[in-house]
Amino acid sequence: MSKRYELAKKYNEKYKSSLKPCSYCGCKDINITTDRYDSKNVWSVNCSNCGDCIAFKTSIKEAIRLWNERNVK
């Protein structure tokens, strides 16, 4: 498995309980993923049901904070 996959798995285990349900569909199965962009790790938090996402933040904590602070009207 890739290093990025292992890192995302570690952060999912560590932070999954602190992620709020999806603001759009209410799903509680929220995932943290990582990718490479411009030679840097970037992080996304996304809903496994509807695909809503906070994407490509350079800080995992920023991605989580933005996910949890979303307010859909």
C-alpha positions in Angstrom: 0.0 0.0 0.0 1.1 3.5 -0.7 2.4 5.8 2.0 -0.5 8.3 1.3 -3.1 5.5 1.7 -1.5 4.5 5.0 -1.5 8.1 6.2 -5.2 8.6 5.3 -6.1 5.4 7.0 -4.3 6.6 10.2 -6.1 10.0 10.1 -9.5 8.3 9.5 -8.9 6.2 12.6 -7.8 9.2 14.7 -10.3 11.8 13.6 -13.4 9.9 12.3 -15.3 10.3 15.6 -14.8 14.1 15.5 -16.3 14.5 12.0 -19.9 15.8 11.8 -22.5 14.1 9.6 -22.9 15.4 6.0 -24.8 18.8 6.0 -26.6 17.8 2.8 -27.7 14.2 3.3 -27.1 13.5 7.0 -24.8 10.5 6.3 -22.4 9.7 9.1 -19.9 7.8 6.9 -17.4 10.6 6.3 -13.9 9.9 5.0 -10.6 11.7 5.0 -8.5 11.2 1.9 -5.2 12.5 0.6 -3.6 13.1 -2.7 -0.6 14.9 -4.2 -0.9 18.3 -5.8 2.0 20.6 -6.7 4.4 18.2 -4.9 2.5 18.5 -1.6 0.1 16.3 0.3 -3.4 17.8 0.2 -6.4 16.6 2.2 -10.1 16.1 1.5 -13.0 15.3 3.8 -15.9 13.7 1.9 -19.3 12.1 2.3 -19.4 8.4 1.2 -23.1 8.8 0.3 -23.6 12.0 -1.7 -20.0 12.8 -2.4 -20.0 16.3 -0.9 -16.5 17.3 -0.1 -14.1 19.8 1.4 -11.2 19.4 -1.0 -7.5 20.0 -1.3 -6.4 21.7 1.9 -2.7 21.5 2.8 -3.6 21.0 6.5 -5.7 18.0 7.7 -6.9 20.0 10.7 -8.0 22.8 8.4 -10.0 20.4 6.2 -11.7 18.9 9.3 -12.4 22.3 10.7 -14.0 23.5 7.4 -16.0 20.3 7.1 -17.4 20.6 10.7 -18.2 24.3 10.3 -20.2 24.0 7.1 -23.8 25.2 7.3 -26.1 24.2 4.4 -29.2 26.4 4.1 
